[in-house]
């Protein structure tokens, strides 16, 4: 190959790398983008109470009693342990990006009022819309807007019957 062809090939590769960095790299607003803590400091085994409040629905309350989970509201029943274990992972889920709530339009993000509220013990999390570009969920927690992967919404939106332990 001649020198001109090699030069063009190197320029193409550098351009592709810069384009990739521009689309997938950190943005200037992502301060400490690689050092963000998990969503909460709670570990799953520390959580004794879960409250899920959907807009215009009665709250659902789940409580750990003697190492067993029970649904307390809207009705009394044994709780679906598999679903609870999956939901409890949210407490330590990775935060992809974090914004200051003071600098954002909370209503536009579906956070004022939140579309859904989750309470783990005394920690309250407000769930909003999904970011249309990266498909990350906006979660308001302790004055910060956290963007997390949207792998928990189907649990949070599940009907009450899905949270009850099925009888064999």
C-alpha positions as protocol buffer text, in pm:
chain_id: "A"
residue {
  index: 1
  type: UNK
  ca { x: 0 y: 0 z: 0 }
}
residue {
  index: 2
  type: UNK
  ca { x: 117 y: 350 z: -66 }
}
residue {
  index: 3
  type: UNK
  ca { x: 159 y: 626 z: 194 }
}
residue {
  index: 4
  type: UNK
  ca { x: -153 y: 815 z: 84 }
}
residue {
  index: 5
  type: UNK
  ca { x: -376 y: 509 z: 136 }
}
residue {
  index: 6
  type: UNK
  ca { x: -227 y: 447 z: 483 }
}
residue {
  index: 7
  type: UNK
  ca { x: -277 y: 811 z: 576 }
}
residue {
  index: 8
  type: UNK
  ca { x: -641 y: 800 z: 468 }
}
residue {
  index: 9
  type: UNK
  ca { x: -698 y: 475 z: 658 }
}
residue {
  index: 10
  type: UNK
  ca { x: -552 y: 627 z: 978 }
}
residue {
  index: 11
  type: UNK
  ca { x: -770 y: 938 z: 938 }
}
residue {
  index: 12
  type: UNK
  ca { x: -1082 y: 721 z: 895 }
}
residue {
  index: 13
  type: UNK
  ca { x: -1001 y: 519 z: 1208 }
}
residue {
  index: 14
  type: UNK
  ca { x: -936 y: 833 z: 1413 }
}
residue {
  index: 15
  type: UNK
  ca { x: -1261 y: 987 z: 1290 }
}
residue {
  index: 16
  type: UNK
  ca { x: -1454 y: 672 z: 1384 }
}
residue {
  index: 17
  type: UNK
  ca { x: -1297 y: 673 z: 1732 }
}
residue {
  index: 18
  type: UNK
  ca { x: -1388 y: 1040 z: 1785 }
}
residue {
  index: 19
  type: UNK
  ca { x: -1744 y: 985 z: 1667 }
}
residue {
  index: 20
  type: UNK
  ca { x: -1777 y: 687 z: 1904 }
}
residue {
  index: 21
  type: UNK
  ca { x: -1644 y: 894 z: 2192 }
}
residue {
  index: 22
  type: UNK
  ca { x: -1883 y: 1178 z: 2110 }
}
residue {
  index: 23
  type: UNK
  ca { x: -2188 y: 948 z: 2114 }
}
residue {
  index: 24
  type: UNK
  ca { x: -2095 y: 704 z: 2389 }
}
residue {
  index: 25
  type: UNK
  ca { x: -1842 y: 891 z: 2601 }
}
residue {
  index: 26
  type: UNK
  ca { x: -1908 y: 1105 z: 2907 }
}
residue {
  index: 27
  type: UNK
  ca { x: -2064 y: 1446 z: 2872 }
}
residue {
  index: 28
  type: UNK
  ca { x: -1944 y: 1758 z: 3053 }
}
residue {
  index: 29
  type: UNK
  ca { x: -2243 y: 1735 z: 3289 }
}
residue {
  index: 30
  type: UNK
  ca { x: -2135 y: 1389 z: 3402 }
}
residue {
  index: 31
  type: UNK
  ca { x: -1917 y: 1491 z: 3693 }
}
residue {
  index: 32
  type: UNK
  ca { x: -1767 y: 1183 z: 3853 }
}
residue {
  index: 33
  type: UNK
  ca { x: -1944 y: 975 z: 3591 }
}
residue {
  index: 34
  type: UNK
  ca { x: -1740 y: 667 z: 3667 }
}
residue {
  index: 35
  type: UNK
  ca { x: -1748 y: 704 z: 4045 }
}
residue {
  index: 36
  type: UNK
  ca { x: -2121 y: 726 z: 4115 }
}
residue {
  index: 37
  type: UNK
  ca { x: -2242 y: 534 z: 4421 }
}
residue {
  index: 38
  type: UNK
  ca { x: -2529 y: 284 z: 4393 }
}
residue {
  index: 39
  type: UNK
  ca { x: -2884 y: 420 z: 4407 }
}
residue {
  index: 40
  type: UNK
  ca { x: -2911 y: 379 z: 4787 }
}
residue {
  index: 41
  type: UNK
  ca { x: -2677 y: 262 z: 5061 }
}
residue {
  index: 42
  type: UNK
  ca { x: -2930 y: -1 z: 5172 }
}
residue {
  index: 43
  type: UNK
  ca { x: -2846 y: -367 z: 5133 }
}
residue {
  index: 44
  type: UNK
  ca { x: -3134 y: -601 z: 5046 }
}
residue {
  index: 45
  type: UNK
  ca { x: -3112 y: -783 z: 5379 }
}
residue {
  index: 46
  type: UNK
  ca { x: -3155 y: -452 z: 5567 }
}
residue {
  index: 47
  type: UNK
  ca { x: -3492 y: -378 z: 5407 }
}
residue {
  index: 48
  type: UNK
  ca { x: -3786 y: -466 z: 5630 }
}
residue {
  index: 49
  type: UNK
  ca { x: -4066 y: -270 z: 5462 }
}
residue {
  index: 50
  type: UNK
  ca { x: -4157 y: -192 z: 5100 }
}
residue {
  index: 51
  type: UNK
  ca { x: -4429 y: 54 z: 5003 }
}
residue {
  index: 52
  type: UNK
  ca { x: -4532 y: 103 z: 4639 }
}
residue {
  index: 53
  type: UNK
  ca { x: -4761 y: 392 z: 4553 }
}
residue {
  index: 54
  type: UNK
  ca { x: -4878 y: 418 z: 4193 }
}
residue {
  index: 55
  type: UNK
  ca { x: -5058 y: 731 z: 4074 }
}
residue {
  index: 56
  type: UNK
  ca { x: -5431 y: 706 z: 4144 }
}
residue {
  index: 57
  type: UNK
  ca { x: -5402 y: 363 z: 4311 }
}
residue {
  index: 58
  type: UNK
  ca { x: -5406 y: 246 z: 4670 }
}
residue {
  index: 59
  type: UNK
  ca { x: -5062 y: 193 z: 4820 }
}
residue {
  index: 60
  type: UNK
  ca { x: -4926 y: -158 z: 4853 }
}
residue {
  index: 61
  type: UNK
  ca { x: -4731 y: -239 z: 5169 }
}
residue {
  index: 62
  type: UNK
  ca { x: -4506 y: -542 z: 5207 }
}
residue {
  index: 63
  type: UNK
  ca { x: -4334 y: -623 z: 5532 }
}
residue {
  index: 64
  type: UNK
  ca { x: -4073 y: -873 z: 5647 }
}
residue {
  index: 65
  type: UNK
  ca { x: -4191 y: -1063 z: 5955 }
}
residue {
  index: 66
  type: UNK
  ca { x: -3970 y: -1333 z: 6108 }
}
residue {
  index: 67
  type: UNK
  ca { x: -3769 y: -1352 z: 5786 }
}
residue {
  index: 68
  type: UNK
  ca { x: -4087 y: -1405 z: 5576 }
}
residue {
  index: 69
  type: UNK
  ca { x: -4246 y: -1142 z: 5356 }
}
residue {
  index: 70
  type: UNK
  ca { x: -4615 y: -1059 z: 5388 }
}
residue {
  index: 71
  type: UNK
  ca { x: -4845 y: -824 z: 5205 }
}
residue {
  index: 72
  type: UNK
  ca { x: -5010 y: -596 z: 5459 }
}
residue {
  index: 73
  type: UNK
  ca { x: -5200 y: -362 z: 5224 }
}
residue {
  index: 74
  type: UNK
  ca { x: -5424 y: -354 z: 5027 }
}
residue {
  index: 75
  type: UNK
  ca { x: -5493 y: -701 z: 5162 }
}
residue {
  index: 76
  type: UNK
  ca { x: -5330 y: -951 z: 5396 }
}
residue {
  index: 77
  type: UNK
  ca { x: -5149 y: -1235 z: 5218 }
}
residue {
  index: 78
  type: UNK
  ca { x: -4820 y: -1418 z: 5193 }
}
residue {
  index: 79
  type: UNK
  ca { x: -4595 y: -1232 z: 4949 }
}
residue {
  index: 80
  type: UNK
  ca { x: -4425 y: -1364 z: 4635 }
}
residue {
  index: 81
  type: UNK
  ca { x: -4067 y: -1406 z: 4753 }
}
residue {
  index: 82
  type: UNK
  ca { x: -3918 y: -1428 z: 4402 }
}
residue {
  index: 83
  type: UNK
  ca { x: -4066 y: -1096 z: 4298 }
}
residue {
  index: 84
  type: UNK
  ca { x: -3953 y: -931 z: 4622 }
}
residue {
  index: 85
  type: UNK
  ca { x: -3596 y: -1061 z: 4582 }
}
residue {
  index: 86
  type: UNK
  ca { x: -3585 y: -916 z: 4230 }
}
residue {
  index: 87
  type: UNK
  ca { x: -3721 y: -580 z: 4344 }
}
residue {
  index: 88
  type: UNK
  ca { x: -3482 y: -555 z: 4639 }
}
residue {
  index: 89
  type: UNK
  ca { x: -3191 y: -541 z: 4393 }
}
residue {
  index: 90
  type: UNK
  ca { x: -3306 y: -188 z: 4309 }
}
residue {
  index: 91
  type: UNK
  ca { x: -3161 y: -61 z: 4636 }
}
residue {
  index: 92
  type: UNK
  ca { x: -2809 y: -126 z: 4514 }
}
residue {
  index: 93
  type: UNK
  ca { x: -2856 y: -77 z: 4140 }
}
residue {
  index: 94
  type: UNK
  ca { x: -2599 y: 113 z: 3938 }
}
residue {
  index: 95
  type: UNK
  ca { x: -2657 y: 484 z: 3878 }
}
residue {
  index: 96
  type: UNK
  ca { x: -2553 y: 562 z: 3522 }
}
residue {
  index: 97
  type: UNK
  ca { x: -2582 y: 938 z: 3549 }
}
residue {
  index: 98
  type: UNK
  ca { x: -2680 y: 1187 z: 3819 }
}
residue {
  index: 99
  type: UNK
  ca { x: -2822 y: 1540 z: 3798 }
}
residue {
  index: 100
  type: UNK
  ca { x: -2902 y: 1803 z: 4056 }
}
residue {
  index: 101
  type: UNK
  ca { x: -3281 y: 1823 z: 4102 }
}
residue {
  index: 102
  type: UNK
  ca { x: -3259 y: 2202 z: 4147 }
}
residue {
  index: 103
  type: UNK
  ca { x: -3138 y: 2241 z: 3788 }
}
residue {
  index: 104
  type: UNK
  ca { x: -3404 y: 2029 z: 3617 }
}
residue {
  index: 105
  type: UNK
  ca { x: -3771 y: 2062 z: 3526 }
}
residue {
  index: 106
  type: UNK
  ca { x: -3908 y: 1786 z: 3750 }
}
residue {
  index: 107
  type: UNK
  ca { x: -4255 y: 1797 z: 3595 }
}
residue {
  index: 108
  type: UNK
  ca { x: -4113 y: 1739 z: 3247 }
}
residue {
  index: 109
  type: UNK
  ca { x: -3925 y: 1433 z: 3375 }
}
residue {
  index: 110
  type: UNK
  ca { x: -4238 y: 1289 z: 3539 }
}
residue {
  index: 111
  type: UNK
  ca { x: -4099 y: 1354 z: 3887 }
}
residue {
  index: 112
  type: UNK
  ca { x: -4335 y: 1627 z: 4010 }
}
residue {
  index: 113
  type: UNK
  ca { x: -4546 y: 1454 z: 4111 }
}
residue {
  index: 114
  type: UNK
  ca { x: -4366 y: 1121 z: 4061 }
}
residue {
  index: 115
  type: UNK
  ca { x: -4542 y: 869 z: 3840 }
}
residue {
  index: 116
  type: UNK
  ca { x: -4468 y: 609 z: 4107 }
}
residue {
  index: 117
  type: UNK
  ca { x: -4320 y: 617 z: 4458 }
}
residue {
  index: 118
  type: UNK
  ca { x: -4120 y: 340 z: 4616 }
}
residue {
  index: 119
  type: UNK
  ca { x: -4033 y: 342 z: 4983 }
}
residue {
  index: 120
  type: UNK
  ca { x: -3769 y: 103 z: 5117 }
}
residue {
  index: 121
  type: UNK
  ca { x: -3783 y: 125 z: 5497 }
}
residue {
  index: 122
  type: UNK
  ca { x: -3775 y: 506 z: 5538 }
}
residue {
  index: 123
  type: UNK
  ca { x: -3598 y: 584 z: 5209 }
}
residue {
  index: 124
  type: UNK
  ca { x: -3833 y: 738 z: 4951 }
}
residue {
  index: 125
  type: UNK
  ca { x: -3767 y: 714 z: 4577 }
}
residue {
  index: 126
  type: UNK
  ca { x: -3978 y: 887 z: 4312 }
}
residue {
  index: 127
  type: UNK
  ca { x: -3991 y: 727 z: 3966 }
}
residue {
  index: 128
  type: UNK
  ca { x: -4048 y: 938 z: 3658 }
}
residue {
  index: 129
  type: UNK
  ca { x: -4036 y: 898 z: 3284 }
}
residue {
  index: 130
  type: UNK
  ca { x: -3773 y: 727 z: 3073 }
}
residue {
  index: 131
  type: UNK
  ca { x: -3497 y: 919 z: 2899 }
}
residue {
  index: 132
  type: UNK
  ca { x: -3594 y: 894 z: 2529 }
}
residue {
  index: 133
  type: UNK
  ca { x: -3237 y: 861 z: 2399 }
}
residue {
  index: 134
  type: UNK
  ca { x: -3069 y: 616 z: 2637 }
}
residue {
  index: 135
  type: UNK
  ca { x: -3387 y: 455 z: 2778 }
}
residue {
  index: 136
  type: UNK
  ca { x: -3281 y: 518 z: 3137 }
}
residue {
  index: 137
  type: UNK
  ca { x: -3537 y: 575 z: 3414 }
}
residue {
  index: 138
  type: UNK
  ca { x: -3540 y: 905 z: 3606 }
}
residue {
  index: 139
  type: UNK
  ca { x: -3541 y: 839 z: 3983 }
}
residue {
  index: 140
  type: UNK
  ca { x: -3557 y: 1123 z: 4235 }
}
residue {
  index: 141
  type: UNK
  ca { x: -3375 y: 1035 z: 4557 }
}
residue {
  index: 142
  type: UNK
  ca { x: -3229 y: 1265 z: 4823 }
}
residue {
  index: 143
  type: UNK
  ca { x: -3240 y: 1576 z: 4602 }
}
residue {
  index: 144
  type: UNK
  ca { x: -3068 y: 1410 z: 4307 }
}
residue {
  index: 145
  type: UNK
  ca { x: -3208 y: 1283 z: 3981 }
}
residue {
  index: 146
  type: UNK
  ca { x: -3054 y: 944 z: 3917 }
}
residue {
  index: 147
  type: UNK
  ca { x: -3069 y: 772 z: 3582 }
}
residue {
  index: 148
  type: UNK
  ca { x: -3082 y: 394 z: 3615 }
}
residue {
  index: 149
  type: UNK
  ca { x: -3139 y: 109 z: 3375 }
}
residue {
  index: 150
  type: UNK
  ca { x: -3510 y: 41 z: 3341 }
}
residue {
  index: 151
  type: UNK
  ca { x: -3512 y: -320 z: 3459 }
}
residue {
  index: 152
  type: UNK
  ca { x: -3743 y: -274 z: 3759 }
}
residue {
  index: 153
  type: UNK
  ca { x: -4044 y: -92 z: 3618 }
}
residue {
  index: 154
  type: UNK
  ca { x: -4236 y: -409 z: 3534 }
}
residue {
  index: 155
  type: UNK
  ca { x: -4216 y: -514 z: 3901 }
}
residue {
  index: 156
  type: UNK
  ca { x: -4327 y: -173 z: 4022 }
}
residue {
  index: 157
  type: UNK
  ca { x: -4620 y: -166 z: 3780 }
}
residue {
  index: 158
  type: UNK
  ca { x: -4728 y: -526 z: 3848 }
}
residue {
  index: 159
  type: UNK
  ca { x: -5081 y: -577 z: 3980 }
}
residue {
  index: 160
  type: UNK
  ca { x: -5136 y: -667 z: 4345 }
}
residue {
  index: 161
  type: UNK
  ca { x: -5213 y: -1028 z: 4254 }
}
residue {
  index: 162
  type: UNK
  ca { x: -4858 y: -1070 z: 4115 }
}
residue {
  index: 163
  type: UNK
  ca { x: -4717 y: -982 z: 4457 }
}
residue {
  index: 164
  type: UNK
  ca { x: -4914 y: -1256 z: 4632 }
}
residue {
  index: 165
  type: UNK
  ca { x: -4763 y: -1597 z: 4679 }
}
residue {
  index: 166
  type: UNK
  ca { x: -4931 y: -1843 z: 4447 }
}
residue {
  index: 167
  type: UNK
  ca { x: -5063 y: -2158 z: 4603 }
}
residue {
  index: 168
  type: UNK
  ca { x: -4947 y: -2485 z: 4443 }
}
